[in-house]
Amino acid sequence: MRREREFEVFSLSFLDCICCGFGAIILLIVVSDFKQPATLEASRRDLRAQVQLLTQQLQQIRGESDTLHRELAGRVEELQKERMHVGRLAGDLTHIKGQFAASREEASAVNRLTEELVASRRTLTSDTEKLLAERRSHPRMSAVGGIPVDSEYVIFLIDTSSSMTDNHWDVATRVLQEILDIYPHLAGIQILSDKAKPMFSGTQGTWLDDTPARRKEMVTRMKNWRVYSESNPVDGIRDTIRTYWSPGRRISLYVLGDEFTGESMQQALDAVAAANKPDASGQRPVRIHAVGFPEAPGFPPFTSIRFSALMRLMCEQNGGTFVGLLQ
């Protein structure tokens, strides 16, 4: 009987198979180890390229965003300017509408004033005719001592310095009374210092009613009237003309004084001429008269001589008369 062969597990064939399997695994591992780094490196390069591309795009987007932001800020600023401009235009429109409305009101007021002026002119013409008729019946009233007395309004401008009040005040008071006496009736009267300050407080720029009581009060107050003076009536004359003159009024201004302490007589004449410009007929609006008093004892005659010379020329240029009093 044939003896059966024993079976060996770890035979040569088995070992060959095992070795082949291990070799295959090692070969796979080797192949895998060589390909994977290359794949990873390629992936890294692709990722870096993508990152760089994305970074560039991000920077481009940020640049565009900054540009858009600046443009937006500029547009917002322009919009604010336009809104401010529109606001100013709206304000100008409102102002113009207000001016237009005011102009309409002023036009209406001017029409009313024109009507009132026409009525006043008629009344004034009538009163003037009455005064002229009254003066024709009193021939001595056309001129007194060479002084025309054809005015309806009279202003006294008096030097109230110490040289006048201490030495000539009684005579000046009599002169005031005499000038008032040659005007039987006036439409308005005023008395001022040579600084154009009124004797009656609160009457600056207004006319006093001409009544016997008012005339008496003026003379009474004159005796004790003492206010500051620089013995220079030029500014007072100029301010008085500008304050009290108005069209249609015939005004005489009487200047009483004894000194002129200003720097230049020509400048004084020019200042008064500029304020008292002639009208179309060549007549000065305000007639200027003057009464000059002699120098006071102890005072140099120079300033008195200058006053007389100045007022003589000023009265001649402004349709008036200068009267110089002797010692």
Secondary structure, 3 states (H helix, E strand, C coil): CCCCCCCCCCCHHHHHHHHHHHHHHHHHHHHHHHHHHHHHHHHHHHHHHHHHHHHHHHHHHHHHHHHHHHHHHHHHHHHHHHHHHHHHHHHHHHHHHHHHHHHHHHHHHHHHHHHHHHHHHHHHHHHHHHHHHHHHCCHHHCEECCEECCCCEEEEEECCCHHHHCCCHHHHHHHHHHHHHCCCCCCEEEEEECCCCECCCCCCCCCECCCHHHHHHHHHHHCCCCCCCCCCCHHHHHHHHHHHCCCCCCEEEEEEECCCCCCCHHHHHHHHHHHCCCCCCCCCCEEEEEEECCCCCCCCHHHHHHHHHHHHHHHHHCCCCEEECCC
